[in-house]
Amino acid sequence: MKRFCGIAIVCLLVVAGCADPVNVANFNRIEPGMSVKDVEAIMGGRRPESYQTLKTWRGSNSRTITIEIDDRGLVVNKTRDGF
């Protein structure tokens, strides 16, 4: 029984580590004034697609999180799509 519990815990940790970071919980953690590096950390270290002042993370099922940054590289706005 102990071995089964240990295997189950390891499996859950592996699945949690592979979870799509483009989700509502992570979107809600992003706040105005955060740096791009702070947001990248929330998004599991993934680098965003960039276009001028917009940074976009794409997840599964066409979900996206986009932030708008100012000239200092700080978040001024955020949007989500597909969830």
C-alpha positions as CSV (number, residue, x, y, z in Angstrom):
1,M,0.0,0.0,0.0
2,K,2.8,2.4,0.8
3,R,4.4,1.7,-2.5
4,F,1.1,2.4,-4.4
5,C,0.7,5.7,-2.5
6,G,4.3,6.7,-3.4
7,I,3.7,5.9,-7.1
8,A,0.4,7.8,-7.1
9,I,2.1,10.9,-5.6
10,V,4.9,10.8,-8.2
11,C,2.4,10.5,-11.0
12,L,0.4,13.5,-9.7
13,L,3.5,15.6,-9.5
14,V,4.5,14.7,-13.1
15,V,1.1,15.5,-14.4
16,A,1.0,18.8,-12.4
17,G,4.3,19.8,-13.9
18,C,3.0,19.2,-17.4
19,A,-0.2,21.2,-16.9
20,D,-0.9,24.0,-19.4
21,P,0.2,27.3,-17.8
22,V,-2.3,29.2,-19.9
23,N,-5.2,29.0,-17.4
24,V,-7.5,31.2,-15.4
25,A,-5.5,30.8,-12.1
26,N,-2.3,32.1,-13.8
27,F,-4.2,34.9,-15.6
28,N,-5.6,36.0,-12.2
29,R,-2.1,36.1,-10.7
30,I,-0.9,38.7,-13.3
31,E,-1.2,42.2,-12.0
32,P,-0.5,45.7,-13.4
33,G,3.1,46.8,-12.6
34,M,4.6,43.3,-12.8
35,S,7.7,42.9,-15.0
36,V,7.7,40.5,-18.0
37,K,10.1,38.3,-16.0
38,D,7.6,38.0,-13.2
39,V,4.9,37.0,-15.7
40,E,7.2,34.5,-17.4
41,A,7.8,32.9,-14.0
42,I,4.0,32.6,-13.4
43,M,3.7,31.1,-16.9
44,G,6.2,28.4,-16.0
45,G,9.3,30.0,-17.5
46,R,7.8,29.9,-21.0
47,R,8.8,32.8,-23.3
48,P,5.9,34.6,-25.0
49,E,5.3,35.5,-28.6
50,S,6.1,39.2,-28.9
51,Y,4.8,42.0,-31.1
52,Q,5.7,45.5,-30.2
53,T,4.2,46.1,-26.7
54,L,2.2,42.9,-26.6
55,K,3.4,39.5,-25.2
56,T,1.2,36.4,-25.8
57,W,1.3,32.9,-24.4
58,R,-0.6,30.3,-26.3
59,G,-2.0,27.2,-24.6
60,S,-4.0,24.2,-25.6
61,N,-7.5,24.5,-27.1
62,S,-6.7,27.9,-28.6
63,R,-6.4,29.6,-25.2
64,T,-4.3,32.7,-25.0
65,I,-3.1,35.2,-22.3
66,T,-1.8,38.5,-23.6
67,I,-0.2,41.3,-21.7
68,E,0.5,44.8,-22.8
69,I,3.7,46.4,-21.5
70,D,4.8,50.0,-21.2
71,D,8.2,51.4,-22.1
72,R,9.6,50.3,-18.8
73,G,8.6,46.7,-19.5
74,L,5.8,46.6,-16.9
75,V,2.3,45.2,-17.3
76,V,-0.3,47.8,-18.0
77,N,-3.1,45.6,-19.3
78,K,-4.0,41.9,-19.6
79,T,-6.5,39.9,-21.7
80,R,-7.5,36.3,-22.1
81,D,-9.2,34.5,-24.9
82,G,-10.6,31.0,-25.4
83,F,-11.6,30.3,-21.8
